[in-house]
Amino acid sequence: MKKFTKHIKKAKALGVKDVKIIPTASIVIAEWVRLKCQFGCYGYGRKLTCPPNSPTPEQTRSMVTNYKYGLLLHGHEYPEICDIVYTLERELFLDGYHRAYGMGAGPCHLCEKCAKFCRHADKARPSMEACGIDVFSTVRANGLPIETLKTADEEPNYYGVVLIE
């Protein structure tokens, strides 16, 4: 889609490894994903962008139906992907895509500890998985690489998405 060429170039300039326009119909949302956050992630209940504070899978499913496309962003550092998601969401908004909404990867990195109310609500976004998105299935459905890491020496793949129309 030519109208997003500028945003794809911006994503690459910001350091993403891959960026792809995807149909939102390819985003897989499942209830079990949120349970993986609850039972396995240090951010659960400690971060305002994590469950139980993040949108539920049901809310995410309902919201995603309001969009046709998203920019799927691939990188190797999750804080970097989160920052790029915010930057692209803001740029798309300023370019007239007023519904642009981004979701990053992993627990929020903006503060070490959350306050009662988010001090960075303008930049903090929930991760895809915190909202119930099955990142593995979504990424594979769109032809990008993702594997379970077996050792700490392996290079991770992190993903974010910005919903645009």
C-alpha positions, 0 to 999 in steps of 0.5 A: 500500500503506497500510502504507507510507504513513508511510515515503512521507511520511517520504521526502517530508519528507526531500526526495525529489522522488518516491517510489513503491512498486514490485514487485521484479519490475520491477528490471532487473539486467544484467551490462553495468551493472557494466562501466560502473562499471569503465570509466567511474567514478572510484569503481571499486576505490577505494570499498568500496561500488563494484565489485569490492567491491559485490555482483555482478549475480548476487548482486543478482539472487539477493537481490532475489528475496527481496523483493516490494516496494521504495521507489523514491526520486527526487531531484536530488542523489546524496549526499542520496538516499544519506542518505535511503536509509539513513534510510528503511532504518533506520526500516523496520527499526525498524518491524519490516521486519527485511530492509529493505535500501537501495541509493543512487546513485553512489560513497559520499560519506561519506569522501574516501578509504576506509580498509581497512575501512569507517568508516561501515559502518552508513550506507554502501550500494552504489549500485544501479548498483554492484550491477548494476541498470540504473537507466534501465530500472528507473526507466522501467519504473516511470514516473519520469523519467530521461534522459541529460544532454547538458550540465552545465546540465541537472538530474540525476535520481538514484535509490535503492531500499529493498527492504522485503518 
